[in-house]
Amino acid sequence: MGTPSPFFAGTIGGVEVWLIFAVVLLLFGGAKLPALARGLGQSIKEFKKAQRDDEPEPKTSETKVTETKAAEPKKNEPANTHGSN
């Protein structure tokens, strides 16, 4: 039997997951596990939120056209120079 193929070299199986769970249970105890899982979940949630906030919104050609039209004054309307309405 040769060396394992690179495809399966990085996967974690069921035995490894149970082994990691047992070590974490021994290190932290049963009472601390819910707080540890809650903190991990909040950390992942905050990371994803920050990742979404940092991504710039791509501007399409339609939004650029709308922005330039809004910035230009309308030429068909007469300018109000009297000071009264």
Disulfide bonds with the S-S distance in Angstrom:
none
